[in-house]
Amino acid sequence: MIFSSISFSFAFINNVIIMRDLKYLIAYIIPIFVGLSYYLGGIWSFSGVFIAFVFIPFVELFYKGTTENLTVEEEDSQLKKLFFDWVLYMNVPIIWGLLIYYFYTISQGGLLWWEMAGMTLTTGILLGGNGINIAHELGHRDTWYERMFSKMLLLPSFYLHFIIEHNFGHHKWVSTDEDPASSRLNENIYTFFVRSTVMSYVSAWKISGEQTARKGHAAFHPIYNPMFTYTAIQFIYAAIIIWVFSWSILPFMIAAGVGGFLLLEAVNYIEHYGLRRKKLPSGRYESVKPHHSWNSNHELGRIFLYELTRHSDHHFKANRKYQVLRHFDDSPQLPLGYPASILMALIPPVWFAYMNPKVEKERLRFNMA
């Protein structure tokens, strides 16, 4: 009887651990509904929009998640499981398969304008929420194939330069005015879209030029500077899609890609809004600390975004894998999840009225610049 009870207890604990791992499969709901968007058309065309910006925010109103962290032993265990890597890897063929399905569906004609608009918005959410977000995670890793997967996921959004600017620019200058991807107090999201998109691209060229020069080549050598390669690959990608599906697909390809990288920039906007690192007497900035990023422990958003919402720990150690990212009590917490926060940010007066007092409170609490 005692041994039966012990066996049952271990089985129960093991099942809980397994379920805690399998929760990340919920993120595949987005690709599933994206596929239904193309297959069913009609009102289903907006299914990705519904899941991301209606369903998730609604659920998070009632279930805000937990601040619980894994123990050191649990972290070691989770880091050894290939499951967490394969959950990410499988998005590569899924996203590319759905992207081709999108192009095929649009190219067949017979759709109403609002169906095409819904499918394009839904595709943008797929490319940004699953594509660029997973590319961001894999782009911080060391293996050649994970970095290749990262680039494959950035390509449809025409954002290959992200892997340079984010790793060597954003992580260096985050929460300073030198960082294009850190939004400033009272800067509205639409101004931020333009500034961050343009200046991040400029920054990527600057960084790649400096890196190329340090290797002994001309800064803007067309062979050794990777930005030339990335630009060529993006043109080749566009040319192949046009060749396969005709010129009529071009505006939809561009619109979906823009939707993908604007979703990324919207996330950038809410992650560091108004938070600033102090400049030291030496002229250098203080090191990045947990209070330089806005976080959200809302469980559903954490799952769908592969723990991106625990952003402070990511900046503390950029190559720390998503399944072991931690909550910090010093991290400023968004009162809403990421999707709901983005919706609020799209109405600047509401965002400013809601967030500016919170920014000022955090600035006073940590004596920010």
N, C-alpha and C positions, 0 to 999 in steps of 0.2 A: 504493500500500500504506500509506504514511504517512498520506495523507488519509483512507483508510478507517478506520485505527486511531483517528485523531483524532475522526472522525464517530461511531464506535462509543463512544468514551469520553464524548463529549458526550451521546449518546443514553442511555447508562447513567446518567450523573449526573442527567440530566433525569428519567428514570424513578424514580430513588431519591427525588428531590425530590417528584415527583407522589405516590409511595406514602406519603411522610411526610405529605403533606397529606390524602390519602384515608383515613388511619388513623382520622380522626374519624368516618367513616361507620360504624365498628364500634359506636359508641354507639347506632345504630338497632337493634341487636340487642334491646335492652330493649323498645321498642315492638312489634317483631315477635313476641316471645314473649308480650307482653301480649295481643296479638290472638289468638294461639294459645290462650291461657288461656281466653278467652271462647268461642272457636269449638269447641275440643275438650273442654273441661270435664274432669271426672275429676281424675286426679293432675296434669294439665296446668294446673289452676287455680292451682297454686302456682309456675308457671314463672318469674314475676318474682322471687319470693323465692329460687328456686334460682339464677338468674343472678346476682343482686345479692349474695347472702350465702353461696353455696356455690361456684359456678363461679369468680367473680372472686377471692375469697380464696384458693382452691386454686391457681389459676394464679400468683398473686402470691407464693406461697411459694417458687416456683422462678424467677420472673423479676421482679426487683426494679426494673428500669429503670436510668436513667442520670442523672447530674448535669450532663450536657452542656447548654450554652446556645447559642442562635443567635448568630451574629456580628451586628454592627450592620448590615451589608449584607443579611444574610438577614432580619433583622427588618423592614427597610424593604420588602423584597420581599413578605414574608408579609402585611404590613399593607395592601398594595395589592390583595390578592386578595379578590374578593367571595365566593369559595367559602366562606370561613370564616364569613361572615355568614349566607349562605343555609343552611348546615348547621344553624344555630340557628333561623332563621326557619321552616324546614319543620316544626319540632317543634310549632308552633302548630296548624296544621290536623290534624297527626297525633294529637296529644294530645287535642284536642277531639273528633276523630272516634272515637277509642278510648273516650273517656269516654261518649259517647252510646251506643256499642256496649255498654259495660258496663251502663249503665242499662237498655237494651233487653233484654239477656240476663237480667238479674236479674228484670225485670218480667214476663218470659214464664213464670216459675215452672218447676217440675219439677226444680229443682236440690236436691241434698242440702245440709245445713247447712254441711258442711265444704267443699263446692265454692264456696258463696257466700263463706265465710270466706277461702278461697284467692284468689278473684277480687278480693275487697276489699283484701286485703293487697297483691296484685300491683298493683292500681290505685293504692294509696297510694305504692308504690315508684315508679310512673310519674309521679305528680303531684309527688313530692318530688325524685326523682333527675333526671328530665328537666324537669319543669315548673318548680318553684321554682328549681332550680339554673340553668336557662337564663334565668329571669326575673331572677335575681340579676345575671347577666352583662349582660343588656340594660338593666336598671334603672340601670346606671351610665353609660349612653350618653346622648348629647345630642339625638338626633333624636326627633321626636314619635312616629314610627311604631314605633321600637324600644321606647320607653317604653310605648306602647300594647300592644305584644306582651308586654312584661313583665307588665303588669296582667292581660292575658288569661290568662297562665300562672299567676298568683297566685290568680285568682278561684276556681277549683275547690277550693282548699285553704282558702278563707276567710281569706286572709292578705294582703289588699291593703295593710294598714297596714305591711307589711314594707318597701315601697319608701320609706316615710318614715323609719321607725325605723332601718333598716339604713344608709341613706345619710347621715343626719344625726345619728344616735345612736350606733350601733355603731362606725362609723368614727372618731368623735370620742373615744369612751370605751373603745375596745377594750383588753383586758388591764388593766382597772381594776375596782374593785368598783362603780363607777358604771354599768357596762355590764351589763345583764341577760343578754346573750348570751355573756358570758365566764365560763366555769365556774371555780369556786374549788377550791383544793387541798382534798381530802377531801370534796368535795361529790359525792354520788352522782348518777347520771344521772336518776333518777326525781324527786328533789327539784329538780334543775335544770330538767327539763321543765316543772314547775309554775311555778317562779320566772321562767324566761325567757319562757314563753308569756304569763303574766299581765302581768309588768312590761314586756315589750316592747310590748304593746298599750297599757298606760298611758303609756309613754314616747312612743308615736306620737301619742297625743292631746295630750300636753304640747308636743311639738315642733310639731305642726301648729297648735296654738293660738298659740304664740309667733310662728310664721311669719305667720299670719293677722293677728295684732295689729300686726306690723311693717309690714304693707301698709295699715294704717289702718282695719281693720275690727275688730269685736268678736271676741275670741279664739275664741269658740265659735259664730260666726255659721253658721247651717245652710246657707247658700249658699256662702260664701267659704272655710269650713274644709273641706278635701278629705276629712277623715275621715267627715263626714256623707254625702258622696257615695259613698265607698267602702262604707259600711255599707248604704246604700240599694241599691247595685248588687248586693251579696251577697244581700240579701233578695229582690231581683227575680230573680236567678239561681236561688235555691232555689224560688221560687214558680213559675217557668217549668218547671223540671224536674218539680216535683210536678204541675203542670197537665198536662204531657205524659204522665207515666208513673204518676200517682196517688200518694197519700200513702204507699203502701207502700214507695216508693223512698227516703223521707226518711232512715231510719237508715243506709242504705247510702251515700247521698250524704255524710252527715256523717262516717261512719266512714272513707270513702276520703279525705276532706279532712283529717281529723285525722291519718290515716296519713301524708299528704303533709307536713304541717307538723311532725310529730314526727320524720320523717326529717331535715328541715332542722335541727331543734333537736339531734338526735343528732350531726350534723356540727358544729354550733356547739360542742357539748360537747367534742369531741376536738380541735378546732382551736386552742383557747387554754387548755386545762386547766392550771391552776396557774401560768401565766406572768403576770407582773405588771410594769407600767411603774413606774418610780420617780417619786415626787412630789418636785418641786424645791423649794428654799427659798422660791421665789416663790408656791408653792401650786399651780402648774400641773404637769401631768405631762410627763415627757420625751416627745419625739417618738416615734412608732411606728417600731420598727426590726425588721429581719428576725428577731431572736431572740424576738419577742413572739408568734409563731405556730408551731404544729407543722406540719411539712410532710411530704409523702410523695412520693418519686420513682417509686413503683411504677407502671410504665407503663400497665397495663390500667386501673387506677383513674383515672389522669390522663386517659385517653381517654374513658372512660365519664362522667366528671364535668367534661369540658371544661376540664382543667387547674386546677380548683378546688383541688387538693391542693398546688399551688404557691402557698400562701396568703400567704406573707410579701410577695411582690412585689405581690400584689393590694392589700394594705394600704399598701404603700409608694406605689403610684400606682393609685388605684381605677379609673380609666378605661382602664388598660392592657388591651388585648384579650387574650383567653385564649391565642391562638396564639403569643404572644411572651412569656408569663410566664417568669420566670427562676428558676433554683436559686441559693440563697445558701449559702455554706459556714457562715455564722453561724446559719442557721435550724436550730432543733432538729428532728431527724428522727424521725418515728414509725417504730419498727422493723417495724410492720405497715402494710399499706395501710388506706385509710379504712374499707372495709366490714368487714375483720377487726377493726379497732380498735373499731368500733361494737359488734360482737358481744362483744368483751371488756368494753366499758364496761357492757353490760347485766348483767354479773355483777360488782357493785361490789368485793367483796373481791379478786377476781382483778385487776381494773383498778388498784386502789390498790396492791396488792403489786407489780405490774409497772411502773406509771407513776410512783408517788411518788418512788422513788429517782432516776429520770430527771429529774423536775421539780427536785428538790433539786440535782442536778448542774448543771442549766442555770441555776438561781438563783445558785449559787456562781460559775459561770463568767462570768456577766454582772452579778454584784452586783445582782440584782433585789431589789425591795422585798419 
